[in-house]
Amino acid sequence: QCTESKAKSCSDCISVPGCAWCEDSNYANNPNVLISRCDLPENLLTEGERCPENAIINPKSNQSSPGGLASGNRPHSNVGESAVGTATQIRPQIIKAQVRPGDPLNIELSFKQAEDYPVDLYYLLDLSKSMENDLNSLRALGRELGMSMQNITRDFRLGFGSFIDKTVMPYISTVPAKIKNPCSDKAPCVPTYSFHNDLPLTPEIEAFVTSVNNVTHSSNLDNPEGGLDAMMQAIVCKESINWRKDATHLLVYSTDASFHYAGDGKLGGIVLPNDGRCYLNSKGHYYNANYMDYPSIGHLVRKITSHSIQPIFAVTSNVIQTYTNLQKMIPKSVVGELSGDSSNIQLIQDAYNDTERIRWAPIHWVTGVACHPCYDVGTDSLGHRGGICLIQPFHSQVNFTFTLSTEKCLTSPVQVIVSPYGYNEVVTINVESLCDCQCEETEAPTNNCSGHGNYQCGSCVCESGFTGLDCSCDQKDVLGIESYLANCTDPTTGVVCNRGGECQCGSCICTQYANKKIDGKYCECDNTSCKRAGGKVCNGTWICCDCGDCICEPGWKGKACECTLEQALCYDHSDDALDSTKPCNGNGECECGQCVCKLSQGGAKFRGQYCETKPLVVCDIHRDCIQCAWHTGNYNDTECKTQCMGYNVTVVNDRRLSIQRVQPGMVLCDIYSTSPFCPYYFDYVMPGQYGLSVLFVQISEFLCKTYANPVYIIIGIIAAIVGIGLAILLIWKLLTSIKDAREYKNFQKESQNPKWQGGENPIFKKATSTFKNPMYSAGK
């Protein structure tokens, strides 16, 4: 990121995170090599020309805290040592910080709770009917509560307020009798109200006890209460409640029910949003409750934060989960569980101790917070970049480390305000960017940067349109630029400086990187273009990479310096070595640290890492490659191509033809394969050059005895039976179809020429009847 930024000045360089500038005037002065003065600090010290360490400008973010009261910074103090409300709990109060982009600055702060620091505690109690027992308990324990809080600080004030709910339907019954007495006739109570400030904050404990004794409970219809309305008024009505500016503000909220929030007011026809302002009359009553909706939780949180309030929710077990969820959204709030009758109301004192968690408000510039010693660390309750630290034991000092950072230079100084939730003290951090170099001014060159630039931090910073180490190259000269580009264009590629440098005044100034060096007339060469071995340029055993050619170190050779000349790797030092005094046991040559085995007198090659294994039977050596001709050996097609490249196979149909070609040194071989059972008759000849593989093979015949597979036979029989059965069915179907066709044809023929037989219906009777008189005689 440093060299690619092309920083022309020291200020531009240190604006890039992590970069440093070399101000040595003798550094990067080679006019033919473009070396950046802006680089990583380690590269400036170790790469190329190597900048002197004292000439490297690499400023770090820093801070300063002016001491003494005159500067505004005060030490930690107790109230007894100064006037009430002026105790210092956070220091330092003013810090001057110079932050460089990308260089986070850790700022140390300390917090110490001052003894007898003023505390204002306002007790806000739900006075609905269900909280009647809590009111009685508070009456009994009010004096004890005040006395116990005085054990923490003598500058202590108590206040009391009560709430129920809005006085419209459906929160209460609007029947006139119920408005006057919302409780039963046997146990009457006061009318319902939203919020009453019964007792402003006062140091008089007896006044607190009297005020609590004077209030009575009331009642409403629905279960949720208007507690958020009461909290909002208790927070924003500073004058009515009598909150002190320089004091710890505790707001105790005690209830046994959940709460209404923004939007619930629509049930009673109230649509005006809560504006977060004070609406208490001279009697301390909230008079605008029936005209404004309940506040939202977010609105309430903003008021709690801006008024430095520390809420303490003292609630019963049936709603503790509800208020635990609410506590997660309110900074520096705690939840305590009351028993059914609130007899342990003094948990308020324990809750106050728990509020001594220092929670820092979210800060835009701060990226992290840490503290020590710490018992609890985390972000704030809203997930912002704040911090939480628990002070333990009470009144002890806690040190905080803030991380301040920026990613770019600031146009002007900014002021960062750091403050913890619930306290009025702040720390002011005046932040400036560290983007200007403080260089040791030296004399400018004799030509004074050719009059077209300024000499800064060891180099000329040229004016716009001028380049070169001395700003002598005018980029506005059109005719000059054309001739410059022509001289810088590589005739082979047609590219100016091969995109590996800049053309300045007709010469290629090659760019140099920490891990890549470019050179050549047209910047056509670099030290990474050579061949690689083992993933490294020139195998990592090179003197230099000369424009694509490796110049190897002594003891190495090869195009990528991959071949070692060391023969120690070829000696067999095992106990069963054939000849440990010779490389490769005398049966081979050591090449590039590996044994290349010789051939035996029978034409077979020794095998093994050190050529320690005697050759196999010569015919078996060539078995796999011979079978490649019919794709039946142990080699697949790829292995046949790679392992059997030296074989020149000529197939003949008659072995007698091969015998006619017998040559000196020819060996006759017969081998067989088992599946399928095939005889292979082949003859081969080995050329006279030592160490070469077989070049000529004659395969005379290839005869295989094939046996029928019983599986196929069974499948054939089954197929034949099924086929014959299907054929018989087809023939039967054909014959019956022919017979049916003939009978149907005869039926149609007879129906066309019917011959009906004449006759009388045997059941037919005539309509007339004939009767004869037996007494009648035709002759008389």
Order of alpha helices (4+ residues) and beta strands (2+ residues): alpha-beta-beta-beta-alpha-beta-beta-beta-beta-beta-beta-alpha-beta-alpha-beta-alpha-alpha-alpha-beta-alpha-beta-alpha-beta-alpha-beta-beta-beta-beta-beta-beta-beta-beta-beta-beta-alpha-beta-beta-beta-beta-beta-beta-beta-beta-beta-beta-beta-beta-alpha-alpha-alpha-beta-alpha-beta-beta-beta-alpha
